[in-house]
Each structure stands twice: as structure tokens, then as C-alpha cells.
Amino acid sequence: MQTSNESGKRVLLRVSNLKQYFPLKKKGLFVRANDGITLDIYEGETFGLVGESGCGKSTLGRTLLQLYRQTDGRTMYYGRALDEIAPVYVKKTLETIDRRRAKWRELTKTYETVKREYDALPDGEEKYKKSNDVGKAYKDMNDALLDMANLIGGFVAVEDIREPVALFLREYHLASQRCKARAKRSAVQLDIDDETFYAEKAEKAGQKADSRRKKIGTLRQKAAIIDGAIEELNSQIAAVREQLDALRKPHEGEEAFAQYEALRDEGIDLARLNYSEIRQLRRDLQLIFQDPYSSLNPRMTVGNIIGEGLLAHGFFKKNDERMQQYIVKVMEEAGLASYFLHRFPHQFSGGQRQRIGIARSLAVQPKFVVCDEAVSALDVSIQSQIINLLYDLKQQSNLTYLFITHDLSVVKYISDRIGVMYLGNMVELAETQEIFDHPLHPYTEALMAAIPTTDIDANKELRILEGDIPSPVHPPEGCKFHTRCSRCTEICKHAVPQWTQMAPGHFVACHHPLGSEES
């Protein structure tokens, strides 16, 4: 599967039809916090997410991190290769592939039957109701297919797949052994670095460090043995992949094979990971909280708060002197003085606390960071400092941000692209300047009209969007924004607008986008 766009930007996260529902006490009722979101987040970009309070922004951020396990959909992560984690879901899918293929074929027949019935109906209420059955049948069929095709590609369409599946399973088991070996190698390297540091420190002080030097030699021998085992596993995996390539060649001219081979995906499906597997990725996927007060443990010092993640992810051993040096370095990068190390959170201002939270998240060297309303609780005078800090840290470490806010004037200065959310759905997405110059959705226009300005030449009248967001338990039919939209027509009340690309990179879900002839 392609993991870059036309401009060559590499996709870090690919979200497809993500849903996050929270059940209520009354049976059968759910809060539809996220209701079918599809988007790509590119490596090194800041993706701004805006909308009123209660529209599902924070829920989306936490669901991407799997702090909330998503109800439905896929969240593919490309920050690491699939065989670096070797998740259990790969093994389970491969071991049950025959049953899954039978189910997929059965679902395909069901879909074709329901689709024929739908096509035969005249336009009207019955056809509208039947469309839901068509959609569900298609989704079930598509999910069953993707579970298999993501892993084995075009072999889904091959009649006898025993040999390729056996090879895929062998590749999985070898990758799993390599993961364990790499974990042991990292632990040994930590011991080597630890012993080397203290040996050098002792020698500088004029003390003998013979026992440490001897232990370093033993550890290096152990590391060399593990390195050899890893190399051997790499060779075996390469040999298995050559065998799979040989099995693909006879099918290269087949249309069905090529169609499903295009679905093969080396990404990690975060929604299918178990607890221990998602915990391995926690260092890659971090969160900066909205509230700089309640998000910090009042009983821990700044050093302990920042160091907690470093210990959990094996950066240092407990009581390692180098960890304190590293923490001080991270603090200084976040704009905190080194003498704050042993102070407690109550001794800091709101802006300083947020810097502590930022330092804690970035200390583990993540690849993707959700900034959940990271400046909304701060004074306006401090907000710009924190935004500038986040921007500088992003440039230094090539970070990818999901920047969540309800304030368009804030998101404009840090985001490369902006997504606008309303009641659990994405209604517009474009590059930042494009969305400010040419907003297409009436909701986006309303949010911009509510931004205060001091520019007397702007000739802009401040307009507040009237009405409240409808209940996410019983959202309106059709377009969810139609109850507050001045451009609402009859179609808006019954038909859900399609997600449409109106210009390169500019998407909108609206029956009457701004500037169109219909509006």
C-alpha cells in the first residue's frame, strides 16, 4: 500500500473510517464522539484540528494513541515496520486464514444479493432504508478482506494458499524471535554503557576499575553473540521473502492478484494491538495534556516527573547519574532552568507547568505528539511562548503534531494543514492558507467570522454562531450541521454529504459548498 502522497510526503498515520462510541447506561444508546473519520497525517507536519467544544477533537487524539480503544475503523502507523513489533494479530490472522477466506466469500455473496435488491427498488423511502443494509454488507465484506490482504496481498485470490501462508507464518516466527533478541541486545547495551560510564568516572578520580572493565568485556562478548543471532535471523527472513517473491511471479499477470497485492500494507494496525504491544509503542506516541495543573503528580519533583517515562522505556537504569544530566538537558530545551529539578509542581506558574508537561512527553523522543488544547488554559501572553517552543522543538526533532484547539487564530500560526470537526465528523480539510483564503464549509466560515480582530481596515463584522451542538446520542439525520446552517435546503435534512475533493488537497463534506453555483 502506498504510504506517501503525490508530493512525496510520507504518511505516518493513516486513519480509515474511525469510530469511537461510548455506551450509556440505557441499553442500545451511545455517545458518537467520532463517527467515521478518514485522514492521513504526514511525517513532520503539524495537523491542526479545530471545532467547538464537544465536537470530538480530544476524543480523536486519545483514540489515535489508543488511550481509548476505538470502536471501529483502522489506524495504521508507519513509524515502525510491522516485523519490528511482530504483533499477535498477525499470527492469529494467518492461522485462521482458511476460515476467514470462507467468511469473506460468504459476505461477498450477501453483499451482491443485497445490492441487487437495492438496485431494483424505485427511488423513495424504502430505497433509503435499504441503503443502510447495502452499506453494512459492504463494510463487513471490506473489513474481512482487508484483514487478510493487508498481510498476504494478492494470495487472497489464489485457490491453494497453503505454501505461501506457511512461509508468512515462518517469517512471523522469525521476526518474533528477532524482536526478543533486539530487546535483550538493548538491555545488554544499557549495562555496557552503565559500566563504561562508572569505570571512566572511577579512573578519572584515580581509582581502580578492573572489575568493571572485566564485566564490560563479558557484556561485549554477550552482545556479540546476540548480534550474531540477529544477523542469522535477518538472513533467514530474507530467504523466506525470496521464496514468497518466487511464488508471486506466476500470478503477476492476473488482474485479481494485482488488485489485492496493492492492498498489502507494512503498517501496524494500532487498533488490533494488545496491551503489552501498544505499550512498546508508547514512546513513539505521546500526549501533551490540556490542563497543566491536574496532569502533573503533586507528590513528584520535576526530575521524577520527566524521568518516569525514561525508566519505563529503558533509556536509563534507576539512580543512573546520566539520567539526571539528560533530564537537565531536556528541561533546558523546554525553557526550564536546571535548578527547578527538585521542585514540586505547586511551585510553578501555569506556563512553567506546561513546559514541564512538554519536557515529560518529548524526553522519550517520540515521533507523534497529540497536543490536546495545549495552550487553551494559559494566559494569552504565555500562549505565543508555548506555541513558539512547540514549533522549535518540532523543527529540532522532526516531530509530527496533532494540534487540537477550538481557536482558529491559534492554529493558523503553527499548522501545515487544518481539519475542521463538527459533531464527530470531519467537515473540511485543507492546507492552512487555503482554508483561510477559501473556506468551503458554512461551519468553517462561521468559526472564522467569530474570530475577534483589532484590524480596523479589515471591515469585518464579528458574528457569533448561534445555536448549540446537537446531542451526539441522537444526531440529526442528513448533514449534522443543517440545524444551524443558513444555507440548509431539503437535501441537507435527509442525505449525508459526501467527502469530496474540491481542489488539490482541499476536501469538504457539504451539499452546498461556499462559492459553488448551487449556493
MARPAGU-698809 format. One record per residue (C-alpha): residue number from 1; residue in three letters; z, x, y. Coordinates in Angstrom, 1 decimal, m for minus. Example, Ala and Ser with C-alpha at 12.3 -4.5 7.8 and 13.67 -1.06 7.14 Angstrom:
<rs>
{1 "ala" {7.8 12.3 m4.5}},
{2 "ser" {7.1 13.7 m1.1}},
</rs>
This chain:
<rs>
{1 "met" {0.0 0.0 0.0}},
{2 "gln" {m0.9 1.2 3.5}},
{3 "thr" {2.2 2.4 5.4}},
{4 "ser" {0.6 3.2 8.7}},
{5 "asn" {m1.3 1.2 11.3}},
{6 "glu" {m4.7 1.8 12.9}},
{7 "ser" {m3.3 4.2 15.4}},
{8 "gly" {m1.8 6.3 12.7}},
{9 "lys" {1.8 5.3 13.3}},
{10 "arg" {3.9 5.5 10.1}},
{11 "val" {5.7 2.3 9.1}},
{12 "leu" {9.4 2.9 8.5}},
{13 "leu" {10.4 m0.7 7.7}},
{14 "arg" {8.1 m3.5 6.6}},
{15 "val" {9.7 m6.9 6.7}},
{16 "ser" {7.9 m9.8 5.0}},
{17 "asn" {9.0 m13.5 5.3}},
{18 "leu" {12.7 m12.5 5.6}},
{19 "lys" {15.1 m15.5 5.4}},
{20 "gln" {18.8 m15.4 6.0}},
{21 "tyr" {20.6 m18.7 5.3}},
{22 "phe" {24.4 m19.2 5.5}},
{23 "pro" {25.7 m22.1 3.3}},
{24 "leu" {28.1 m24.7 4.9}},
{25 "lys" {30.9 m26.5 3.1}},
{26 "lys" {28.8 m29.6 2.8}},
{27 "lys" {26.6 m29.2 m0.2}},
{28 "gly" {22.9 m28.6 0.5}},
{29 "leu" {23.4 m27.7 4.2}},
{30 "phe" {22.5 m24.2 5.5}},
{31 "val" {22.5 m22.4 8.8}},
{32 "arg" {19.0 m21.0 9.1}},
{33 "ala" {19.8 m17.9 11.0}},
{34 "asn" {16.5 m16.1 10.1}},
{35 "asp" {13.7 m18.4 8.9}},
{36 "gly" {10.7 m16.4 7.8}},
{37 "ile" {10.3 m13.2 9.9}},
{38 "thr" {7.5 m10.7 9.3}},
{39 "leu" {7.1 m7.5 11.2}},
{40 "asp" {6.6 m3.7 10.9}},
{41 "ile" {8.9 m1.2 12.6}},
{42 "tyr" {7.2 2.2 13.1}},
{43 "glu" {8.9 5.6 12.7}},
{44 "gly" {10.1 7.0 16.0}},
{45 "glu" {9.7 3.8 18.1}},
{46 "thr" {12.2 1.6 19.8}},
{47 "phe" {11.6 m2.0 18.9}},
{48 "gly" {13.3 m4.4 21.3}},
{49 "leu" {14.4 m7.8 20.1}},
{50 "val" {15.2 m10.4 22.7}},
{51 "gly" {16.2 m14.1 22.9}},
{52 "glu" {19.1 m16.3 23.9}},
{53 "ser" {22.5 m16.1 22.2}},
{54 "gly" {22.4 m17.8 18.8}},
{55 "cys" {18.7 m17.2 18.1}},
{56 "gly" {19.4 m14.9 15.1}},
{57 "lys" {18.9 m11.4 16.6}},
{58 "ser" {22.1 m9.8 15.4}},
{59 "thr" {21.8 m11.5 12.0}},
{60 "leu" {18.3 m10.0 11.6}},
{61 "gly" {19.6 m6.5 12.5}},
{62 "arg" {22.5 m6.7 10.0}},
{63 "thr" {20.3 m8.2 7.3}},
{64 "leu" {17.8 m5.3 7.6}},
{65 "leu" {20.8 m3.0 6.9}},
{66 "gln" {21.8 m5.3 4.0}},
{67 "leu" {25.2 m5.9 5.5}},
{68 "tyr" {24.2 m9.4 4.9}},
{69 "arg" {22.2 m9.7 1.6}},
{70 "gln" {19.1 m11.5 2.5}},
{71 "thr" {18.4 m15.0 1.1}},
{72 "asp" {14.7 m14.4 0.6}},
{73 "gly" {11.8 m12.2 1.5}},
{74 "arg" {11.2 m8.4 1.3}},
{75 "thr" {12.5 m5.5 3.4}},
{76 "met" {10.6 m2.3 2.3}},
{77 "tyr" {12.0 1.0 3.5}},
{78 "tyr" {9.7 4.1 3.6}},
{79 "gly" {12.2 6.7 4.9}},
{80 "arg" {12.6 8.0 1.3}},
{81 "ala" {10.4 7.9 m1.7}},
{82 "leu" {11.2 5.4 m4.4}},
{83 "asp" {11.9 8.0 m7.0}},
{84 "glu" {14.5 9.7 m4.7}},
{85 "ile" {16.8 6.7 m5.5}},
{86 "ala" {15.3 5.5 m8.8}},
{87 "pro" {16.9 2.1 m8.4}},
{88 "val" {17.9 m0.1 m11.4}},
{89 "tyr" {15.5 m2.9 m10.3}},
{90 "val" {12.5 m0.7 m11.2}},
{91 "lys" {13.8 m0.2 m14.8}},
{92 "lys" {14.6 m4.0 m15.2}},
{93 "thr" {11.1 m5.0 m13.9}},
{94 "leu" {9.3 m2.5 m16.3}},
{95 "glu" {11.4 m3.5 m19.3}},
{96 "thr" {10.6 m7.2 m18.8}},
{97 "ile" {7.0 m6.8 m17.7}},
{98 "asp" {5.5 m8.9 m20.5}},
{99 "arg" {7.8 m11.9 m19.7}},
{100 "arg" {7.1 m11.5 m16.0}},
{101 "arg" {3.3 m11.5 m16.5}},
{102 "ala" {3.5 m14.6 m18.6}},
{103 "lys" {5.6 m16.3 m15.9}},
{104 "trp" {3.1 m15.2 m13.2}},
{105 "arg" {0.2 m16.7 m15.2}},
{106 "glu" {2.1 m19.9 m15.6}},
{107 "leu" {2.9 m20.1 m11.9}},
{108 "thr" {m0.8 m19.3 m11.1}},
{109 "lys" {m1.9 m22.4 m13.2}},
{110 "thr" {0.8 m24.5 m11.4}},
{111 "tyr" {m0.5 m23.4 m8.0}},
{112 "glu" {m4.1 m24.1 m8.9}},
{113 "thr" {m3.1 m27.6 m10.1}},
{114 "val" {m1.1 m28.4 m7.0}},
{115 "lys" {m3.8 m27.0 m4.7}},
{116 "arg" {m6.4 m29.3 m6.3}},
{117 "glu" {m4.2 m32.3 m5.8}},
{118 "tyr" {m3.6 m31.3 m2.2}},
{119 "asp" {m7.4 m30.8 m1.5}},
{120 "ala" {m8.2 m34.2 m3.0}},
{121 "leu" {m5.8 m36.1 m0.6}},
{122 "pro" {m7.1 m37.6 2.6}},
{123 "asp" {m5.5 m36.4 5.9}},
{124 "gly" {m2.2 m38.2 6.6}},
{125 "glu" {1.5 m38.2 5.8}},
{126 "glu" {1.1 m37.7 2.0}},
{127 "lys" {m1.0 m34.6 2.5}},
{128 "tyr" {1.5 m33.3 5.0}},
{129 "lys" {4.3 m33.7 2.4}},
{130 "lys" {2.2 m32.2 m0.4}},
{131 "ser" {1.6 m29.1 1.8}},
{132 "asn" {5.2 m28.1 1.1}},
{133 "asp" {4.6 m28.2 m2.6}},
{134 "val" {1.5 m26.0 m2.2}},
{135 "gly" {3.4 m23.5 m0.1}},
{136 "lys" {6.3 m23.3 m2.6}},
{137 "ala" {3.9 m22.9 m5.6}},
{138 "tyr" {2.0 m20.1 m3.7}},
{139 "lys" {5.2 m18.3 m2.8}},
{140 "asp" {6.6 m18.4 m6.3}},
{141 "met" {3.3 m17.0 m7.7}},
{142 "asn" {3.1 m14.4 m5.0}},
{143 "asp" {6.7 m13.2 m5.5}},
{144 "ala" {6.2 m12.9 m9.2}},
{145 "leu" {3.0 m10.9 m8.7}},
{146 "leu" {4.4 m8.5 m6.0}},
{147 "asp" {7.5 m7.6 m8.2}},
{148 "met" {5.1 m6.2 m10.8}},
{149 "ala" {2.1 m5.0 m8.7}},
{150 "asn" {4.4 m3.0 m6.3}},
{151 "leu" {5.4 m0.9 m9.3}},
{152 "ile" {2.4 m0.8 m11.7}},
{153 "gly" {m0.5 m1.7 m9.3}},
{154 "gly" {m3.8 m2.6 m11.0}},
{155 "phe" {m2.4 m2.5 m14.5}},
{156 "val" {m1.1 m6.1 m13.8}},
{157 "ala" {m4.7 m7.2 m14.6}},
{158 "val" {m5.1 m5.1 m17.8}},
{159 "glu" {m4.7 m7.0 m21.1}},
{160 "asp" {m2.8 m4.3 m23.0}},
{161 "ile" {m0.4 m2.5 m20.8}},
{162 "arg" {2.0 m1.1 m23.4}},
{163 "glu" {0.9 2.5 m22.8}},
{164 "pro" {1.0 2.6 m19.0}},
{165 "val" {4.3 0.7 m18.9}},
{166 "ala" {5.8 3.3 m21.4}},
{167 "leu" {4.6 6.0 m19.0}},
{168 "phe" {6.1 4.3 m16.0}},
{169 "leu" {9.4 3.9 m17.8}},
{170 "arg" {9.3 7.6 m18.7}},
{171 "glu" {8.6 8.5 m15.1}},
{172 "tyr" {11.6 6.4 m14.1}},
{173 "his" {14.0 8.0 m16.5}},
{174 "leu" {12.8 11.5 m15.5}},
{175 "ala" {13.2 10.5 m11.8}},
{176 "ser" {16.7 9.2 m12.5}},
{177 "gln" {17.7 12.5 m14.2}},
{178 "arg" {16.3 14.3 m11.2}},
{179 "cys" {18.4 12.2 m8.8}},
{180 "lys" {21.6 13.1 m10.7}},
{181 "ala" {20.6 16.8 m10.7}},
{182 "arg" {19.9 16.8 m7.0}},
{183 "ala" {23.4 15.2 m6.4}},
{184 "lys" {25.0 17.9 m8.4}},
{185 "arg" {23.0 20.6 m6.6}},
{186 "ser" {24.1 19.2 m3.2}},
{187 "ala" {27.8 19.3 m4.4}},
{188 "val" {27.4 22.9 m5.5}},
{189 "gln" {25.7 23.9 m2.3}},
{190 "leu" {28.6 22.4 m0.4}},
{191 "asp" {31.0 24.6 m2.4}},
{192 "ile" {28.8 27.7 m1.8}},
{193 "asp" {28.8 27.0 2.0}},
{194 "asp" {32.5 26.4 1.9}},
{195 "glu" {33.4 29.6 0.0}},
{196 "thr" {31.0 31.7 2.1}},
{197 "phe" {32.5 30.4 5.4}},
{198 "tyr" {36.0 31.3 4.4}},
{199 "ala" {35.1 34.6 2.9}},
{200 "glu" {33.3 35.7 6.1}},
{201 "lys" {36.3 34.4 8.1}},
{202 "ala" {38.7 36.5 5.9}},
{203 "glu" {36.6 39.6 6.2}},
{204 "lys" {36.4 39.3 10.0}},
{205 "ala" {40.2 39.2 10.0}},
{206 "gly" {40.3 42.4 7.9}},
{207 "gln" {41.4 40.6 4.7}},
{208 "lys" {40.0 40.9 1.2}},
{209 "ala" {37.9 38.1 m0.1}},
{210 "asp" {37.0 39.4 m3.5}},
{211 "ser" {37.9 36.3 m5.4}},
{212 "arg" {35.9 34.1 m3.1}},
{213 "arg" {32.9 36.5 m3.4}},
{214 "lys" {33.1 36.3 m7.2}},
{215 "lys" {33.3 32.5 m7.0}},
{216 "ile" {30.2 32.4 m4.8}},
{217 "gly" {28.3 34.4 m7.4}},
{218 "thr" {29.3 32.0 m10.1}},
{219 "leu" {28.4 29.0 m8.0}},
{220 "arg" {25.0 30.5 m7.2}},
{221 "gln" {24.3 31.0 m10.9}},
{222 "lys" {25.2 27.4 m11.4}},
{223 "ala" {22.9 26.4 m8.6}},
{224 "ala" {20.0 28.4 m10.1}},
{225 "ile" {20.4 26.6 m13.4}},
{226 "ile" {20.3 23.2 m11.7}},
{227 "asp" {17.3 24.3 m9.6}},
{228 "gly" {15.5 25.3 m12.9}},
{229 "ala" {16.3 21.9 m14.4}},
{230 "ile" {14.9 20.1 m11.3}},
{231 "glu" {11.7 22.2 m11.5}},
{232 "glu" {11.3 21.3 m15.1}},
{233 "leu" {11.8 17.6 m14.3}},
{234 "asn" {9.2 17.9 m11.5}},
{235 "ser" {6.7 19.3 m13.9}},
{236 "gln" {7.3 16.5 m16.4}},
{237 "ile" {7.0 13.9 m13.8}},
{238 "ala" {3.7 15.5 m12.6}},
{239 "ala" {2.4 15.4 m16.2}},
{240 "val" {3.3 11.7 m16.6}},
{241 "arg" {1.5 10.9 m13.3}},
{242 "glu" {m1.6 12.8 m14.5}},
{243 "gln" {m1.6 10.7 m17.7}},
{244 "leu" {m1.4 7.5 m15.6}},
{245 "asp" {m4.3 8.6 m13.4}},
{246 "ala" {m6.3 9.2 m16.6}},
{247 "leu" {m5.5 5.6 m17.7}},
{248 "arg" {m6.6 4.3 m14.3}},
{249 "lys" {m10.1 5.8 m14.4}},
{250 "pro" {m11.7 3.4 m16.9}},
{251 "his" {m10.7 0.5 m14.6}},
{252 "glu" {m11.8 1.9 m11.3}},
{253 "gly" {m14.9 m0.3 m11.0}},
{254 "glu" {m13.1 m3.5 m11.8}},
{255 "glu" {m12.5 m5.8 m8.8}},
{256 "ala" {m9.2 m7.3 m10.1}},
{257 "phe" {m7.8 m3.9 m10.9}},
{258 "ala" {m8.7 m2.6 m7.4}},
{259 "gln" {m7.2 m5.7 m5.8}},
{260 "tyr" {m3.8 m5.3 m7.4}},
{261 "glu" {m3.9 m1.5 m7.2}},
{262 "ala" {m3.9 m1.9 m3.4}},
{263 "leu" {m0.5 m3.7 m3.8}},
{264 "arg" {1.2 m0.6 m5.3}},
{265 "asp" {4.0 0.4 m3.0}},
{266 "glu" {6.2 3.5 m2.9}},
{267 "gly" {8.7 1.9 m0.6}},
{268 "ile" {12.2 0.9 m1.5}},
{269 "asp" {12.9 m2.8 m1.5}},
{270 "leu" {16.3 m2.8 0.1}},
{271 "ala" {17.0 m6.5 m0.9}},
{272 "arg" {16.8 m5.5 m4.6}},
{273 "leu" {19.2 m2.6 m4.5}},
{274 "asn" {22.7 m2.8 m5.9}},
{275 "tyr" {25.9 m1.9 m4.0}},
{276 "ser" {26.0 1.8 m5.1}},
{277 "glu" {22.3 2.3 m4.3}},
{278 "ile" {22.4 0.8 m0.8}},
{279 "arg" {25.5 2.9 m0.2}},
{280 "gln" {23.4 6.0 m0.9}},
{281 "leu" {21.1 4.9 2.0}},
{282 "arg" {23.9 4.1 4.4}},
{283 "arg" {23.5 7.5 6.1}},
{284 "asp" {19.8 6.6 6.8}},
{285 "leu" {20.5 3.1 8.2}},
{286 "gln" {23.2 2.9 10.8}},
{287 "leu" {24.6 0.3 13.3}},
{288 "ile" {26.0 0.6 16.9}},
{289 "phe" {28.2 m2.4 17.4}},
{290 "gln" {28.3 m4.7 20.4}},
{291 "asp" {32.0 m4.6 21.1}},
{292 "pro" {33.3 m1.1 21.9}},
{293 "tyr" {36.9 m2.3 21.6}},
{294 "ser" {37.2 m4.1 18.2}},
{295 "ser" {34.7 m1.8 16.5}},
{296 "leu" {37.0 1.3 16.6}},
{297 "asn" {40.1 1.6 14.5}},
{298 "pro" {43.0 1.8 16.9}},
{299 "arg" {45.1 3.9 14.4}},
{300 "met" {42.5 6.7 14.1}},
{301 "thr" {41.7 9.5 16.5}},
{302 "val" {38.2 10.1 17.8}},
{303 "gly" {37.8 13.1 15.4}},
{304 "asn" {38.8 10.9 12.4}},
{305 "ile" {36.5 8.0 13.5}},
{306 "ile" {33.5 10.3 13.7}},
{307 "gly" {34.4 12.4 10.7}},
{308 "glu" {35.0 9.4 8.3}},
{309 "gly" {31.2 9.0 7.7}},
{310 "leu" {30.7 12.7 7.3}},
{311 "leu" {33.3 12.9 4.5}},
{312 "ala" {31.9 9.7 2.8}},
{313 "his" {28.4 11.1 2.7}},
{314 "gly" {29.3 14.6 1.6}},
{315 "phe" {28.5 16.5 4.7}},
{316 "phe" {31.8 18.4 4.5}},
{317 "lys" {34.9 18.7 2.4}},
{318 "lys" {38.2 17.3 3.7}},
{319 "asn" {40.1 19.7 6.1}},
{320 "asp" {37.0 21.9 6.5}},
{321 "glu" {37.2 23.7 9.8}},
{322 "arg" {33.4 23.5 10.2}},
{323 "met" {33.6 19.7 10.3}},
{324 "gln" {35.7 19.8 13.5}},
{325 "gln" {33.1 22.2 15.1}},
{326 "tyr" {30.3 19.8 14.1}},
{327 "ile" {32.3 16.8 15.4}},
{328 "val" {32.8 18.5 18.8}},
{329 "lys" {29.1 19.2 18.9}},
{330 "val" {28.2 15.6 18.2}},
{331 "met" {30.8 14.4 20.8}},
{332 "glu" {29.2 16.7 23.5}},
{333 "glu" {25.8 15.4 22.7}},
{334 "ala" {27.1 11.8 23.2}},
{335 "gly" {28.7 12.8 26.6}},
{336 "leu" {32.3 13.2 25.4}},
{337 "ala" {34.5 16.1 26.3}},
{338 "ser" {35.8 18.2 23.4}},
{339 "tyr" {39.4 17.7 24.4}},
{340 "phe" {39.0 14.0 23.6}},
{341 "leu" {39.1 14.9 19.9}},
{342 "his" {42.7 14.0 19.2}},
{343 "arg" {42.9 11.0 21.4}},
{344 "phe" {43.0 7.3 20.3}},
{345 "pro" {40.6 4.5 21.3}},
{346 "his" {43.1 2.8 23.7}},
{347 "gln" {43.0 5.9 25.9}},
{348 "phe" {39.3 5.4 26.8}},
{349 "ser" {37.2 3.1 29.0}},
{350 "gly" {34.6 0.7 27.6}},
{351 "gly" {31.8 3.1 28.3}},
{352 "gln" {33.6 6.0 26.7}},
{353 "arg" {34.4 3.9 23.6}},
{354 "gln" {30.7 3.0 23.3}},
{355 "arg" {29.9 6.7 23.4}},
{356 "ile" {32.4 7.2 20.5}},
{357 "gly" {30.6 4.5 18.5}},
{358 "ile" {27.3 6.1 19.2}},
{359 "ala" {28.6 9.5 18.1}},
{360 "arg" {30.0 8.0 14.9}},
{361 "ser" {26.7 6.4 14.0}},
{362 "leu" {24.5 9.4 14.8}},
{363 "ala" {26.8 12.0 13.3}},
{364 "val" {25.4 11.3 9.8}},
{365 "gln" {21.8 12.0 11.0}},
{366 "pro" {20.3 8.5 10.4}},
{367 "lys" {16.6 7.6 10.5}},
{368 "phe" {17.0 4.0 11.6}},
{369 "val" {19.7 2.6 14.0}},
{370 "val" {20.4 m1.0 14.9}},
{371 "cys" {21.7 m1.1 18.5}},
{372 "asp" {23.3 m4.6 18.4}},
{373 "glu" {23.8 m5.6 22.1}},
{374 "ala" {25.0 m2.0 22.6}},
{375 "val" {25.3 m2.3 26.4}},
{376 "ser" {25.9 m6.1 27.0}},
{377 "ala" {29.8 m5.6 27.0}},
{378 "leu" {29.6 m2.8 29.6}},
{379 "asp" {29.5 m2.8 33.4}},
{380 "val" {26.0 m2.7 34.9}},
{381 "ser" {26.8 0.7 36.4}},
{382 "ile" {27.5 2.1 32.9}},
{383 "gln" {24.6 0.3 31.1}},
{384 "ser" {22.0 2.6 32.5}},
{385 "gln" {24.0 5.7 31.5}},
{386 "ile" {24.3 4.5 27.9}},
{387 "ile" {20.6 3.5 27.8}},
{388 "asn" {19.6 7.0 29.1}},
{389 "leu" {21.9 8.5 26.4}},
{390 "leu" {20.3 6.5 23.6}},
{391 "tyr" {16.8 7.4 24.9}},
{392 "asp" {17.7 11.2 25.0}},
{393 "leu" {19.3 11.1 21.5}},
{394 "lys" {16.2 9.3 20.2}},
{395 "gln" {13.9 12.0 21.5}},
{396 "gln" {16.0 14.8 20.2}},
{397 "ser" {16.3 13.5 16.6}},
{398 "asn" {13.1 11.3 16.3}},
{399 "leu" {15.2 8.2 15.7}},
{400 "thr" {13.9 4.7 15.2}},
{401 "tyr" {15.8 2.0 17.0}},
{402 "leu" {16.0 m1.8 16.7}},
{403 "phe" {17.4 m2.6 20.2}},
{404 "ile" {18.9 m6.1 20.3}},
{405 "thr" {19.6 m7.7 23.6}},
{406 "his" {19.4 m11.0 25.5}},
{407 "asp" {18.4 m9.2 28.7}},
{408 "leu" {14.6 m8.6 29.1}},
{409 "ser" {15.3 m6.4 32.2}},
{410 "val" {17.3 m4.0 30.0}},
{411 "val" {14.9 m3.9 27.0}},
{412 "lys" {12.0 m3.2 29.3}},
{413 "tyr" {13.1 0.4 30.0}},
{414 "ile" {13.8 1.6 26.5}},
{415 "ser" {11.5 m0.3 24.2}},
{416 "asp" {8.0 0.6 23.0}},
{417 "arg" {7.4 m2.9 21.6}},
{418 "ile" {9.2 m6.2 22.1}},
{419 "gly" {9.7 m9.1 19.8}},
{420 "val" {10.9 m12.5 21.2}},
{421 "met" {13.0 m14.6 18.9}},
{422 "tyr" {13.8 m18.3 19.1}},
{423 "leu" {16.0 m20.3 16.6}},
{424 "gly" {15.5 m17.8 13.7}},
{425 "asn" {11.7 m17.3 14.2}},
{426 "met" {9.6 m14.6 16.0}},
{427 "val" {7.5 m16.4 18.6}},
{428 "glu" {5.9 m13.4 20.3}},
{429 "leu" {5.4 m9.7 19.7}},
{430 "ala" {3.5 m7.1 21.7}},
{431 "glu" {3.9 m3.7 23.4}},
{432 "thr" {6.4 m3.8 26.3}},
{433 "gln" {4.0 m3.5 29.2}},
{434 "glu" {1.6 m6.0 27.6}},
{435 "ile" {4.3 m8.6 27.1}},
{436 "phe" {5.5 m8.3 30.7}},
{437 "asp" {1.9 m8.4 32.1}},
{438 "his" {0.5 m11.1 29.9}},
{439 "pro" {3.3 m13.3 28.3}},
{440 "leu" {1.7 m15.8 26.0}},
{441 "his" {4.5 m18.0 24.7}},
{442 "pro" {6.2 m20.5 27.1}},
{443 "tyr" {9.6 m19.3 25.9}},
{444 "thr" {8.8 m15.7 26.8}},
{445 "glu" {7.6 m17.0 30.2}},
{446 "ala" {10.9 m18.9 30.7}},
{447 "leu" {13.0 m15.8 29.8}},
{448 "met" {11.1 m13.8 32.4}},
{449 "ala" {11.5 m16.5 35.0}},
{450 "ala" {15.3 m16.3 34.5}},
{451 "ile" {15.4 m12.5 35.4}},
{452 "pro" {17.1 m12.1 38.8}},
{453 "thr" {15.3 m9.7 41.2}},
{454 "thr" {16.0 m8.1 44.5}},
{455 "asp" {12.4 m7.5 45.4}},
{456 "ile" {11.7 m9.7 48.4}},
{457 "asp" {8.0 m9.1 48.1}},
{458 "ala" {7.9 m10.4 44.5}},
{459 "asn" {7.6 m14.0 45.8}},
{460 "lys" {9.3 m15.2 42.6}},
{461 "glu" {11.4 m18.2 42.2}},
{462 "leu" {14.4 m17.9 39.8}},
{463 "arg" {14.1 m20.6 37.2}},
{464 "ile" {16.8 m21.2 34.5}},
{465 "leu" {15.6 m22.5 31.2}},
{466 "glu" {17.1 m26.0 30.8}},
{467 "gly" {18.5 m27.5 27.6}},
{468 "asp" {20.3 m25.9 24.7}},
{469 "ile" {19.0 m24.3 21.5}},
{470 "pro" {18.8 m27.0 18.8}},
{471 "ser" {21.0 m26.8 15.7}},
{472 "pro" {19.9 m24.1 13.2}},
{473 "val" {21.2 m26.5 10.5}},
{474 "his" {18.7 m29.3 11.4}},
{475 "pro" {16.0 m27.5 13.4}},
{476 "pro" {13.2 m29.7 15.0}},
{477 "glu" {10.1 m30.3 13.0}},
{478 "gly" {6.9 m28.5 14.1}},
{479 "cys" {7.4 m25.9 16.8}},
{480 "lys" {11.1 m25.4 17.2}},
{481 "phe" {10.7 m24.8 21.0}},
{482 "his" {9.0 m28.2 21.6}},
{483 "thr" {12.2 m29.9 22.6}},
{484 "arg" {12.5 m27.6 25.7}},
{485 "cys" {8.8 m26.8 26.4}},
{486 "ser" {6.9 m28.2 29.4}},
{487 "arg" {3.6 m27.8 27.5}},
{488 "cys" {4.6 m29.8 24.5}},
{489 "thr" {2.0 m32.1 23.0}},
{490 "glu" {1.9 m34.3 19.9}},
{491 "ile" {0.8 m31.5 17.6}},
{492 "cys" {3.8 m29.4 18.6}},
{493 "lys" {6.2 m32.1 17.3}},
{494 "his" {4.7 m32.1 13.8}},
{495 "ala" {2.8 m28.8 12.9}},
{496 "val" {4.3 m25.4 12.7}},
{497 "pro" {2.2 m23.0 14.9}},
{498 "gln" {0.6 m20.1 13.0}},
{499 "trp" {1.4 m16.4 13.7}},
{500 "thr" {m1.8 m15.3 15.5}},
{501 "gln" {m3.1 m12.1 16.9}},
{502 "met" {m4.5 m13.0 20.4}},
{503 "ala" {m5.2 m9.4 21.5}},
{504 "pro" {m4.8 m6.0 19.8}},
{505 "gly" {m1.2 m5.7 18.8}},
{506 "his" {m0.3 m8.9 20.6}},
{507 "phe" {0.9 m11.8 18.3}},
{508 "val" {2.1 m15.2 19.2}},
{509 "ala" {3.1 m18.4 17.4}},
{510 "cys" {2.1 m21.3 19.8}},
{511 "his" {m0.3 m24.2 19.7}},
{512 "his" {m1.0 m23.8 23.5}},
{513 "pro" {m0.5 m20.1 24.4}},
{514 "leu" {m0.5 m19.3 28.1}},
{515 "gly" {m3.9 m18.6 29.5}},
{516 "ser" {m5.8 m20.4 26.8}},
{517 "glu" {m8.2 m23.2 27.6}},
{518 "glu" {m6.1 m25.8 25.9}},
{519 "ser" {m3.1 m25.1 28.0}},
</rs>
